[in-house]
């Protein structure tokens, strides 16, 4: 892989990791505040993917979940000039993943 392409992808990954880290921290804070844990510190599930909410916090939990679900971010990803990709081989799946950051006019 050409150096410039690797650099663009590495910088994009760093930007995305930062955003994901922030969101995961918000999820962790939410879970710690509202969900019941067992003696091992694990969240207690009612059924797969559904966790027990601390007693008396149901409405506050629902409101906080709705706010957290509204989370959006705007990440300025670096674009890859199409010329960097011309002599490389990609599967359709790989191209699909890169599509939003390929600048066909550069």
Biopython code that builds the backbone (N, CA, C, O; Angstrom):
import numpy as np
from Bio.PDB.StructureBuilder import StructureBuilder

atoms = [
    (1, "UNK", "N", (0.850, -1.172, 0.000)),
    (1, "UNK", "CA", (0.000, 0.000, 0.000)),
    (1, "UNK", "C", (0.897, 1.236, 0.000)),
    (1, "UNK", "O", (1.854, 1.303, 0.771)),
    (2, "UNK", "N", (0.601, 2.204, -0.846)),
    (2, "UNK", "CA", (1.421, 3.416, -0.886)),
    (2, "UNK", "C", (1.394, 4.164, 0.449)),
    (2, "UNK", "O", (0.392, 4.158, 1.164)),
    (3, "UNK", "N", (2.510, 4.800, 0.761)),
    (3, "UNK", "CA", (2.647, 5.513, 2.026)),
    (3, "UNK", "C", (1.536, 6.544, 2.222)),
    (3, "UNK", "O", (0.926, 6.598, 3.290)),
    (4, "UNK", "N", (1.272, 7.348, 1.218)),
    (4, "UNK", "CA", (0.276, 8.414, 1.347)),
    (4, "UNK", "C", (-1.112, 7.843, 1.660)),
    (4, "UNK", "O", (-1.850, 8.402, 2.470)),
    (5, "UNK", "N", (-1.453, 6.746, 1.024)),
    (5, "UNK", "CA", (-2.730, 6.090, 1.292)),
    (5, "UNK", "C", (-2.768, 5.582, 2.733)),
    (5, "UNK", "O", (-3.764, 5.761, 3.433)),
    (6, "UNK", "N", (-1.688, 4.953, 3.168)),
    (6, "UNK", "CA", (-1.610, 4.457, 4.548)),
    (6, "UNK", "C", (-1.750, 5.597, 5.546)),
    (6, "UNK", "O", (-2.420, 5.454, 6.568)),
    (7, "UNK", "N", (-1.123, 6.720, 5.254)),
    (7, "UNK", "CA", (-1.188, 7.877, 6.140)),
    (7, "UNK", "C", (-2.613, 8.420, 6.233)),
    (7, "UNK", "O", (-3.088, 8.725, 7.327)),
    (8, "UNK", "N", (-3.290, 8.540, 5.105)),
    (8, "UNK", "CA", (-4.673, 9.023, 5.108)),
    (8, "UNK", "C", (-5.559, 8.089, 5.930)),
    (8, "UNK", "O", (-6.354, 8.548, 6.750)),
    (9, "UNK", "N", (-5.426, 6.792, 5.715)),
    (9, "UNK", "CA", (-6.246, 5.826, 6.455)),
    (9, "UNK", "C", (-5.938, 5.856, 7.945)),
    (9, "UNK", "O", (-6.850, 5.767, 8.768)),
    (10, "UNK", "N", (-4.659, 5.982, 8.302)),
    (10, "UNK", "CA", (-4.274, 6.038, 9.718)),
    (10, "UNK", "C", (-4.851, 7.278, 10.393)),
    (10, "UNK", "O", (-5.339, 7.201, 11.521)),
    (11, "UNK", "N", (-4.798, 8.414, 9.711)),
    (11, "UNK", "CA", (-5.350, 9.644, 10.289)),
    (11, "UNK", "C", (-6.869, 9.545, 10.429)),
    (11, "UNK", "O", (-7.425, 9.986, 11.435)),
    (12, "UNK", "N", (-7.534, 8.979, 9.447)),
    (12, "UNK", "CA", (-8.986, 8.786, 9.551)),
    (12, "UNK", "C", (-9.337, 7.855, 10.703)),
    (12, "UNK", "O", (-10.284, 8.112, 11.447)),
    (13, "UNK", "N", (-8.579, 6.776, 10.853)),
    (13, "UNK", "CA", (-8.827, 5.849, 11.962)),
    (13, "UNK", "C", (-8.669, 6.548, 13.298)),
    (13, "UNK", "O", (-9.463, 6.316, 14.210)),
    (14, "UNK", "N", (-7.658, 7.402, 13.433)),
    (14, "UNK", "CA", (-7.432, 8.126, 14.684)),
    (14, "UNK", "C", (-8.607, 9.051, 14.985)),
    (14, "UNK", "O", (-9.053, 9.135, 16.129)),
    (15, "UNK", "N", (-9.108, 9.740, 13.974)),
    (15, "UNK", "CA", (-10.261, 10.620, 14.165)),
    (15, "UNK", "C", (-11.497, 9.828, 14.589)),
    (15, "UNK", "O", (-12.216, 10.226, 15.505)),
    (16, "UNK", "N", (-11.732, 8.714, 13.918)),
    (16, "UNK", "CA", (-12.896, 7.883, 14.249)),
    (16, "UNK", "C", (-12.768, 7.261, 15.628)),
    (16, "UNK", "O", (-13.746, 7.194, 16.372)),
    (17, "UNK", "N", (-11.566, 6.803, 15.977)),
    (17, "UNK", "CA", (-11.347, 6.216, 17.304)),
    (17, "UNK", "C", (-11.671, 7.212, 18.410)),
    (17, "UNK", "O", (-12.255, 6.848, 19.430)),
    (18, "UNK", "N", (-11.294, 8.459, 18.207)),
    (18, "UNK", "CA", (-11.558, 9.502, 19.199)),
    (18, "UNK", "C", (-13.058, 9.674, 19.406)),
    (18, "UNK", "O", (-13.522, 9.784, 20.541)),
    (19, "UNK", "N", (-13.812, 9.698, 18.316)),
    (19, "UNK", "CA", (-15.263, 9.852, 18.406)),
    (19, "UNK", "C", (-15.911, 8.630, 19.053)),
    (19, "UNK", "O", (-16.807, 8.766, 19.886)),
    (20, "UNK", "N", (-15.466, 7.461, 18.675)),
    (20, "UNK", "CA", (-16.022, 6.228, 19.249)),
    (20, "UNK", "C", (-15.720, 6.165, 20.742)),
    (20, "UNK", "O", (-16.577, 5.777, 21.536)),
    (21, "UNK", "N", (-14.516, 6.542, 21.120)),
    (21, "UNK", "CA", (-14.125, 6.529, 22.537)),
    (21, "UNK", "C", (-15.047, 7.425, 23.356)),
    (21, "UNK", "O", (-15.465, 7.046, 24.450)),
    (22, "UNK", "N", (-15.369, 8.613, 22.837)),
    (22, "UNK", "CA", (-16.273, 9.526, 23.532)),
    (22, "UNK", "C", (-17.647, 8.879, 23.712)),
    (22, "UNK", "O", (-18.211, 8.919, 24.805)),
    (23, "UNK", "N", (-18.188, 8.285, 22.651)),
    (23, "UNK", "CA", (-19.507, 7.671, 22.719)),
    (23, "UNK", "C", (-19.521, 6.486, 23.689)),
    (23, "UNK", "O", (-20.458, 6.332, 24.472)),
    (24, "UNK", "N", (-18.498, 5.664, 23.634)),
    (24, "UNK", "CA", (-18.423, 4.509, 24.537)),
    (24, "UNK", "C", (-18.378, 4.975, 25.995)),
    (24, "UNK", "O", (-18.981, 4.351, 26.867)),
    (25, "UNK", "N", (-17.669, 6.062, 26.252)),
    (25, "UNK", "CA", (-17.624, 6.608, 27.611)),
    (25, "UNK", "C", (-19.009, 7.065, 28.057)),
    (25, "UNK", "O", (-19.396, 6.844, 29.204)),
    (26, "UNK", "N", (-19.754, 7.699, 27.158)),
    (26, "UNK", "CA", (-21.117, 8.132, 27.482)),
    (26, "UNK", "C", (-22.010, 6.924, 27.770)),
    (26, "UNK", "O", (-22.817, 6.953, 28.699)),
    (27, "UNK", "N", (-21.866, 5.871, 26.979)),
    (27, "UNK", "CA", (-22.627, 4.633, 27.209)),
    (27, "UNK", "C", (-22.268, 4.016, 28.560)),
    (27, "UNK", "O", (-23.141, 3.559, 29.298)),
    (28, "UNK", "N", (-20.979, 4.008, 28.872)),
    (28, "UNK", "CA", (-20.510, 3.450, 30.144)),
    (28, "UNK", "C", (-21.097, 4.227, 31.317)),
    (28, "UNK", "O", (-21.565, 3.632, 32.288)),
    (29, "UNK", "N", (-21.073, 5.558, 31.227)),
    (29, "UNK", "CA", (-21.641, 6.394, 32.293)),
    (29, "UNK", "C", (-23.136, 6.142, 32.448)),
    (29, "UNK", "O", (-23.650, 6.067, 33.564)),
    (30, "UNK", "N", (-23.825, 6.011, 31.323)),
    (30, "UNK", "CA", (-25.257, 5.716, 31.343)),
    (30, "UNK", "C", (-25.515, 4.391, 32.062)),
    (30, "UNK", "O", (-26.350, 4.316, 32.964)),
    (31, "UNK", "N", (-24.800, 3.364, 31.659)),
    (31, "UNK", "CA", (-25.004, 2.029, 32.242)),
    (31, "UNK", "C", (-24.710, 2.028, 33.743)),
    (31, "UNK", "O", (-25.455, 1.442, 34.528)),
    (32, "UNK", "N", (-23.636, 2.680, 34.127)),
    (32, "UNK", "CA", (-23.255, 2.718, 35.546)),
    (32, "UNK", "C", (-24.320, 3.423, 36.372)),
    (32, "UNK", "O", (-24.622, 3.009, 37.491)),
    (33, "UNK", "N", (-24.882, 4.478, 35.823)),
    (33, "UNK", "CA", (-25.878, 5.260, 36.560)),
    (33, "UNK", "C", (-27.221, 4.549, 36.673)),
    (33, "UNK", "O", (-27.873, 4.632, 37.714)),
    (34, "UNK", "N", (-27.647, 3.850, 35.617)),
    (34, "UNK", "CA", (-29.026, 3.363, 35.572)),
    (34, "UNK", "C", (-29.215, 1.849, 35.665)),
    (34, "UNK", "O", (-30.320, 1.398, 35.967)),
    (35, "UNK", "N", (-28.189, 1.060, 35.419)),
    (35, "UNK", "CA", (-28.399, -0.388, 35.350)),
    (35, "UNK", "C", (-27.946, -1.113, 36.608)),
    (35, "UNK", "O", (-26.972, -0.729, 37.257)),
    (36, "UNK", "N", (-28.672, -2.161, 36.931)),
    (36, "UNK", "CA", (-28.375, -3.005, 38.089)),
    (36, "UNK", "C", (-27.188, -3.901, 37.753)),
    (36, "UNK", "O", (-27.092, -4.429, 36.646)),
    (37, "UNK", "N", (-26.280, -4.067, 38.724)),
    (37, "UNK", "CA", (-25.151, -4.981, 38.555)),
    (37, "UNK", "C", (-25.260, -6.115, 39.570)),
    (37, "UNK", "O", (-25.872, -5.964, 40.627)),
    (38, "UNK", "N", (-24.661, -7.243, 39.231)),
    (38, "UNK", "CA", (-24.633, -8.375, 40.159)),
    (38, "UNK", "C", (-23.412, -8.269, 41.063)),
    (38, "UNK", "O", (-22.693, -7.271, 41.036)),
    (39, "UNK", "N", (-23.188, -9.301, 41.860)),
    (39, "UNK", "CA", (-22.068, -9.295, 42.815)),
    (39, "UNK", "C", (-20.698, -9.256, 42.126)),
    (39, "UNK", "O", (-19.693, -8.937, 42.761)),
    (40, "UNK", "N", (-20.660, -9.579, 40.833)),
    (40, "UNK", "CA", (-19.405, -9.540, 40.069)),
    (40, "UNK", "C", (-19.245, -8.244, 39.272)),
    (40, "UNK", "O", (-18.283, -8.082, 38.521)),
    (41, "UNK", "N", (-20.196, -7.327, 39.443)),
    (41, "UNK", "CA", (-20.120, -6.059, 38.723)),
    (41, "UNK", "C", (-20.637, -6.131, 37.298)),
    (41, "UNK", "O", (-20.481, -5.184, 36.528)),
    (42, "UNK", "N", (-21.259, -7.263, 36.941)),
    (42, "UNK", "CA", (-21.813, -7.420, 35.595)),
    (42, "UNK", "C", (-23.249, -6.893, 35.578)),
    (42, "UNK", "O", (-23.987, -7.046, 36.551)),
    (43, "UNK", "N", (-23.631, -6.278, 34.475)),
    (43, "UNK", "CA", (-24.993, -5.774, 34.362)),
    (43, "UNK", "C", (-25.969, -6.949, 34.289)),
    (43, "UNK", "O", (-25.722, -7.928, 33.585)),
    (44, "UNK", "N", (-27.066, -6.842, 35.016)),
    (44, "UNK", "CA", (-28.066, -7.906, 35.093)),
    (44, "UNK", "C", (-29.027, -7.753, 33.923)),
    (44, "UNK", "O", (-29.641, -6.704, 33.733)),
    (45, "UNK", "N", (-29.145, -8.833, 33.139)),
    (45, "UNK", "CA", (-30.049, -8.769, 31.992)),
    (45, "UNK", "C", (-31.342, -9.512, 32.291)),
    (45, "UNK", "O", (-31.356, -10.552, 32.948)),
    (46, "UNK", "N", (-32.425, -8.938, 31.783)),
    (46, "UNK", "CA", (-33.751, -9.545, 31.897)),
    (46, "UNK", "C", (-33.910, -10.600, 30.809)),
    (46, "UNK", "O", (-34.497, -11.661, 31.022)),
    (47, "UNK", "N", (-33.371, -10.279, 29.643)),
    (47, "UNK", "CA", (-33.337, -11.155, 28.477)),
    (47, "UNK", "C", (-32.199, -10.632, 27.611)),
    (47, "UNK", "O", (-31.701, -9.536, 27.868)),
    (48, "UNK", "N", (-31.772, -11.368, 26.602)),
    (48, "UNK", "CA", (-30.635, -10.906, 25.797)),
    (48, "UNK", "C", (-30.842, -9.477, 25.258)),
    (48, "UNK", "O", (-31.810, -9.193, 24.553)),
    (49, "UNK", "N", (-29.906, -8.599, 25.615)),
    (49, "UNK", "CA", (-29.950, -7.215, 25.136)),
    (49, "UNK", "C", (-30.847, -6.289, 25.949)),
    (49, "UNK", "O", (-30.934, -5.100, 25.640)),
    (50, "UNK", "N", (-31.517, -6.804, 26.983)),
    (50, "UNK", "CA", (-32.390, -5.990, 27.832)),
    (50, "UNK", "C", (-31.885, -6.103, 29.268)),
    (50, "UNK", "O", (-31.838, -7.188, 29.848)),
    (51, "UNK", "N", (-31.505, -4.940, 29.827)),
    (51, "UNK", "CA", (-30.907, -4.936, 31.161)),
    (51, "UNK", "C", (-31.854, -4.361, 32.203)),
    (51, "UNK", "O", (-32.714, -3.534, 31.899)),
    (52, "UNK", "N", (-31.675, -4.819, 33.441)),
    (52, "UNK", "CA", (-32.523, -4.382, 34.542)),
    (52, "UNK", "C", (-32.130, -2.967, 34.966)),
    (52, "UNK", "O", (-30.960, -2.678, 35.218)),
    (53, "UNK", "N", (-33.129, -2.104, 35.038)),
    (53, "UNK", "CA", (-32.918, -0.714, 35.440)),
    (53, "UNK", "C", (-33.060, -0.620, 36.954)),
    (53, "UNK", "O", (-33.900, -1.288, 37.556)),
    (54, "UNK", "N", (-32.221, 0.222, 37.560)),
    (54, "UNK", "CA", (-32.301, 0.432, 39.004)),
    (54, "UNK", "C", (-33.688, 0.929, 39.375)),
    (54, "UNK", "O", (-34.276, 1.758, 38.681)),
    (55, "UNK", "N", (-34.203, 0.401, 40.493)),
    (55, "UNK", "CA", (-35.553, 0.723, 40.937)),
    (55, "UNK", "C", (-35.721, 2.222, 41.158)),
    (55, "UNK", "O", (-34.879, 2.884, 41.764)),
    (56, "UNK", "N", (-36.844, 2.736, 40.642)),
    (56, "UNK", "CA", (-37.166, 4.146, 40.819)),
    (56, "UNK", "C", (-36.496, 5.068, 39.809)),
    (56, "UNK", "O", (-36.718, 6.279, 39.837)),
    (57, "UNK", "N", (-35.672, 4.507, 38.910)),
    (57, "UNK", "CA", (-34.958, 5.337, 37.941)),
    (57, "UNK", "C", (-35.448, 5.112, 36.512)),
    (57, "UNK", "O", (-34.808, 5.550, 35.557)),
    (58, "UNK", "N", (-36.573, 4.436, 36.371)),
    (58, "UNK", "CA", (-37.060, 4.048, 35.056)),
    (58, "UNK", "C", (-37.304, 5.244, 34.131)),
    (58, "UNK", "O", (-36.848, 5.244, 32.987)),
    (59, "UNK", "N", (-38.016, 6.255, 34.615)),
    (59, "UNK", "CA", (-38.337, 7.408, 33.766)),
    (59, "UNK", "C", (-37.088, 8.215, 33.430)),
    (59, "UNK", "O", (-36.899, 8.627, 32.285)),
    (60, "UNK", "N", (-36.239, 8.440, 34.425)),
    (60, "UNK", "CA", (-34.997, 9.173, 34.183)),
    (60, "UNK", "C", (-34.109, 8.400, 33.195)),
    (60, "UNK", "O", (-33.446, 8.997, 32.347)),
    (61, "UNK", "N", (-34.105, 7.089, 33.315)),
    (61, "UNK", "CA", (-33.333, 6.233, 32.417)),
    (61, "UNK", "C", (-33.853, 6.348, 30.987)),
    (61, "UNK", "O", (-33.067, 6.489, 30.049)),
    (62, "UNK", "N", (-35.164, 6.289, 30.817)),
    (62, "UNK", "CA", (-35.749, 6.407, 29.474)),
    (62, "UNK", "C", (-35.390, 7.754, 28.834)),
    (62, "UNK", "O", (-35.025, 7.819, 27.660)),
    (63, "UNK", "N", (-35.498, 8.811, 29.615)),
    (63, "UNK", "CA", (-35.184, 10.149, 29.096)),
    (63, "UNK", "C", (-33.697, 10.247, 28.729)),
    (63, "UNK", "O", (-33.348, 10.813, 27.694)),
    (64, "UNK", "N", (-32.835, 9.700, 29.571)),
    (64, "UNK", "CA", (-31.392, 9.728, 29.300)),
    (64, "UNK", "C", (-31.058, 8.886, 28.075)),
    (64, "UNK", "O", (-30.193, 9.253, 27.280)),
    (65, "UNK", "N", (-31.750, 7.750, 27.924)),
    (65, "UNK", "CA", (-31.513, 6.890, 26.760)),
    (65, "UNK", "C", (-31.927, 7.611, 25.470)),
    (65, "UNK", "O", (-31.232, 7.540, 24.456)),
    (66, "UNK", "N", (-33.054, 8.297, 25.525)),
    (66, "UNK", "CA", (-33.507, 9.047, 24.352)),
    (66, "UNK", "C", (-32.493, 10.122, 23.978)),
    (66, "UNK", "O", (-32.215, 10.327, 22.796)),
    (67, "UNK", "N", (-31.942, 10.804, 24.966)),
    (67, "UNK", "CA", (-30.926, 11.830, 24.689)),
    (67, "UNK", "C", (-29.672, 11.206, 24.089)),
    (67, "UNK", "O", (-29.107, 11.726, 23.127)),
    (68, "UNK", "N", (-29.247, 10.098, 24.660)),
    (68, "UNK", "CA", (-28.046, 9.427, 24.161)),
    (68, "UNK", "C", (-28.266, 8.917, 22.738)),
    (68, "UNK", "O", (-27.335, 8.913, 21.932)),
    (69, "UNK", "N", (-29.474, 8.494, 22.425)),
    (69, "UNK", "CA", (-29.787, 8.016, 21.078)),
    (69, "UNK", "C", (-29.736, 9.126, 20.038)),
    (69, "UNK", "O", (-29.633, 8.846, 18.844)),
    (70, "UNK", "N", (-29.805, 10.369, 20.467)),
    (70, "UNK", "CA", (-29.743, 11.510, 19.559)),
    (70, "UNK", "C", (-28.304, 11.900, 19.212)),
    (70, "UNK", "O", (-28.077, 12.798, 18.402)),
    (71, "UNK", "N", (-27.352, 11.227, 19.821)),
    (71, "UNK", "CA", (-25.944, 11.578, 19.629)),
    (71, "UNK", "C", (-25.566, 11.525, 18.151)),
    (71, "UNK", "O", (-25.810, 10.532, 17.466)),
    (72, "UNK", "N", (-24.980, 12.590, 17.687)),
    (72, "UNK", "CA", (-24.445, 12.635, 16.334)),
    (72, "UNK", "C", (-23.054, 13.244, 16.401)),
    (72, "UNK", "O", (-22.678, 13.866, 17.394)),
    (73, "UNK", "N", (-22.322, 13.062, 15.359)),
    (73, "UNK", "CA", (-20.987, 13.646, 15.301)),
    (73, "UNK", "C", (-20.694, 14.033, 13.863)),
    (73, "UNK", "O", (-21.298, 13.515, 12.923)),
    (74, "UNK", "N", (-19.769, 14.939, 13.715)),
    (74, "UNK", "CA", (-19.354, 15.364, 12.389)),
    (74, "UNK", "C", (-17.834, 15.235, 12.347)),
    (74, "UNK", "O", (-17.115, 16.028, 12.955)),
    (75, "UNK", "N", (-17.365, 14.243, 11.634)),
    (75, "UNK", "CA", (-15.929, 13.985, 11.553)),
    (75, "UNK", "C", (-15.446, 14.390, 10.162)),
    (75, "UNK", "O", (-15.990, 13.942, 9.153)),
    (76, "UNK", "N", (-14.443, 15.224, 10.119)),
    (76, "UNK", "CA", (-13.871, 15.667, 8.846)),
    (76, "UNK", "C", (-12.824, 14.643, 8.390)),
    (76, "UNK", "O", (-11.638, 14.770, 8.696)),
    (77, "UNK", "N", (-13.279, 13.644, 7.664)),
    (77, "UNK", "CA", (-12.370, 12.606, 7.186)),
    (77, "UNK", "C", (-11.533, 13.133, 6.024)),
    (77, "UNK", "O", (-11.992, 13.945, 5.221)),
    (78, "UNK", "N", (-10.305, 12.655, 5.957)),
    (78, "UNK", "CA", (-9.434, 13.008, 4.844)),
    (78, "UNK", "C", (-9.845, 12.177, 3.628)),
    (78, "UNK", "O", (-10.168, 10.995, 3.747)),
    (79, "UNK", "N", (-9.826, 12.804, 2.485)),
    (79, "UNK", "CA", (-10.220, 12.143, 1.250)),
    (79, "UNK", "C", (-9.006, 11.470, 0.598)),
    (79, "UNK", "O", (-7.871, 11.927, 0.734)),
    (80, "UNK", "N", (-9.278, 10.383, -0.107)),
    (80, "UNK", "CA", (-8.234, 9.657, -0.834)),
    (80, "UNK", "C", (-8.347, 10.020, -2.311)),
    (80, "UNK", "O", (-9.378, 9.760, -2.932)),
    (81, "UNK", "N", (-7.309, 10.615, -2.875)),
    (81, "UNK", "CA", (-7.357, 10.870, -4.319)),
    (81, "UNK", "C", (-7.468, 9.539, -5.076)),
    (81, "UNK", "O", (-6.744, 8.586, -4.784)),
    (82, "UNK", "N", (-8.370, 9.490, -6.038)),
    (82, "UNK", "CA", (-8.575, 8.258, -6.808)),
    (82, "UNK", "C", (-7.279, 7.799, -7.467)),
    (82, "UNK", "O", (-7.080, 6.603, -7.683)),
    (83, "UNK", "N", (-6.409, 8.735, -7.784)),
    (83, "UNK", "CA", (-5.144, 8.378, -8.434)),
    (83, "UNK", "C", (-4.276, 7.476, -7.553)),
    (83, "UNK", "O", (-3.454, 6.720, -8.070)),
    (84, "UNK", "N", (-4.449, 7.545, -6.226)),
    (84, "UNK", "CA", (-3.679, 6.664, -5.330)),
    (84, "UNK", "C", (-4.155, 5.218, -5.411)),
    (84, "UNK", "O", (-3.441, 4.301, -5.007)),
    (85, "UNK", "N", (-5.340, 5.021, -5.924)),
    (85, "UNK", "CA", (-5.946, 3.687, -5.927)),
    (85, "UNK", "C", (-5.885, 2.998, -7.290)),
    (85, "UNK", "O", (-6.224, 1.820, -7.405)),
    (86, "UNK", "N", (-5.459, 3.722, -8.314)),
    (86, "UNK", "CA", (-5.542, 3.215, -9.682)),
    (86, "UNK", "C", (-4.846, 1.883, -9.919)),
    (86, "UNK", "O", (-5.381, 1.047, -10.648)),
    (87, "UNK", "N", (-3.697, 1.654, -9.344)),
    (87, "UNK", "CA", (-2.942, 0.428, -9.614)),
    (87, "UNK", "C", (-3.068, -0.616, -8.506)),
    (87, "UNK", "O", (-2.306, -1.581, -8.455)),
    (88, "UNK", "N", (-4.025, -0.409, -7.638)),
    (88, "UNK", "CA", (-4.240, -1.347, -6.538)),
    (88, "UNK", "C", (-5.483, -2.181, -6.812)),
    (88, "UNK", "O", (-6.390, -1.752, -7.525)),
    (89, "UNK", "N", (-5.511, -3.366, -6.241)),
    (89, "UNK", "CA", (-6.668, -4.242, -6.400)),
    (89, "UNK", "C", (-7.484, -4.254, -5.120)),
    (89, "UNK", "O", (-6.944, -4.357, -4.018)),
    (90, "UNK", "N", (-8.792, -4.148, -5.285)),
    (90, "UNK", "CA", (-9.704, -4.168, -4.152)),
    (90, "UNK", "C", (-10.865, -5.088, -4.461)),
    (90, "UNK", "O", (-11.260, -5.251, -5.615)),
    (91, "UNK", "N", (-11.401, -5.682, -3.422)),
    (91, "UNK", "CA", (-12.645, -6.438, -3.580)),
    (91, "UNK", "C", (-13.786, -5.429, -3.605)),
    (91, "UNK", "O", (-13.615, -4.297, -3.153)),
    (92, "UNK", "N", (-14.933, -5.815, -4.120)),
    (92, "UNK", "CA", (-16.080, -4.904, -4.083)),
    (92, "UNK", "C", (-16.408, -4.439, -2.660)),
    (92, "UNK", "O", (-16.788, -3.286, -2.455)),
    (93, "UNK", "N", (-16.264, -5.312, -1.704)),
    (93, "UNK", "CA", (-16.558, -4.971, -0.307)),
    (93, "UNK", "C", (-15.587, -3.905, 0.205)),
    (93, "UNK", "O", (-15.993, -2.979, 0.907)),
    (94, "UNK", "N", (-14.312, -4.034, -0.146)),
    (94, "UNK", "CA", (-13.321, -3.042, 0.272)),
    (94, "UNK", "C", (-13.616, -1.685, -0.362)),
    (94, "UNK", "O", (-13.533, -0.652, 0.304)),
    (95, "UNK", "N", (-13.961, -1.689, -1.646)),
    (95, "UNK", "CA", (-14.294, -0.429, -2.313)),
    (95, "UNK", "C", (-15.539, 0.208, -1.713)),
    (95, "UNK", "O", (-15.628, 1.429, -1.585)),
    (96, "UNK", "N", (-16.478, -0.617, -1.355)),
    (96, "UNK", "CA", (-17.694, -0.110, -0.723)),
    (96, "UNK", "C", (-17.350, 0.602, 0.588)),
    (96, "UNK", "O", (-17.912, 1.653, 0.894)),
    (97, "UNK", "N", (-16.436, 0.030, 1.349)),
    (97, "UNK", "CA", (-16.028, 0.628, 2.623)),
    (97, "UNK", "C", (-15.292, 1.953, 2.418)),
    (97, "UNK", "O", (-15.407, 2.863, 3.239)),
    (98, "UNK", "N", (-14.550, 2.060, 1.340)),
    (98, "UNK", "CA", (-13.764, 3.271, 1.063)),
    (98, "UNK", "C", (-14.541, 4.333, 0.286)),
    (98, "UNK", "O", (-14.108, 5.482, 0.208)),
    (99, "UNK", "N", (-15.660, 3.967, -0.277)),
    (99, "UNK", "CA", (-16.380, 4.820, -1.219)),
    (99, "UNK", "C", (-16.581, 6.255, -0.741)),
    (99, "UNK", "O", (-16.393, 7.189, -1.521)),
    (100, "UNK", "N", (-16.954, 6.449, 0.510)),
    (100, "UNK", "CA", (-17.251, 7.803, 0.980)),
    (100, "UNK", "C", (-16.021, 8.696, 1.125)),
    (100, "UNK", "O", (-16.152, 9.911, 1.274)),
    (101, "UNK", "N", (-14.830, 8.102, 1.082)),
    (101, "UNK", "CA", (-13.621, 8.925, 1.231)),
    (101, "UNK", "C", (-12.763, 8.938, -0.036)),
    (101, "UNK", "O", (-11.629, 9.415, -0.007)),
    (102, "UNK", "N", (-13.290, 8.424, -1.135)),
    (102, "UNK", "CA", (-12.562, 8.485, -2.412)),
    (102, "UNK", "C", (-12.961, 9.757, -3.148)),
    (102, "UNK", "O", (-14.138, 10.007, -3.410)),
    (103, "UNK", "N", (-11.955, 10.545, -3.470)),
    (103, "UNK", "CA", (-12.174, 11.771, -4.229)),
    (103, "UNK", "C", (-11.846, 11.465, -5.686)),
    (103, "UNK", "O", (-10.680, 11.434, -6.080)),
    (104, "UNK", "N", (-12.886, 11.241, -6.476)),
    (104, "UNK", "CA", (-12.697, 10.834, -7.868)),
    (104, "UNK", "C", (-12.166, 11.958, -8.740)),
    (104, "UNK", "O", (-11.680, 11.702, -9.842)),
    (105, "UNK", "N", (-12.244, 13.177, -8.281)),
    (105, "UNK", "CA", (-11.795, 14.309, -9.075)),
    (105, "UNK", "C", (-10.367, 14.725, -8.766)),
    (105, "UNK", "O", (-9.808, 15.573, -9.461)),
    (106, "UNK", "N", (-9.776, 14.151, -7.750)),
    (106, "UNK", "CA", (-8.403, 14.531, -7.383)),
    (106, "UNK", "C", (-7.392, 13.674, -8.108)),
    (106, "UNK", "O", (-6.188, 13.851, -7.923)),
]
sb = StructureBuilder()
sb.init_structure("model")
sb.init_model(0)
sb.init_chain("A")
sb.init_seg("    ")
for serial, (resi, resn, name, xyz) in enumerate(atoms, 1):
    if name == "N":
        sb.init_residue(resn, " ", resi, " ")
    sb.init_atom(name, np.array(xyz, "f"), 0.0, 1.0, " ", f" {name:<3s}", serial, name[0])
structure = sb.get_structure()
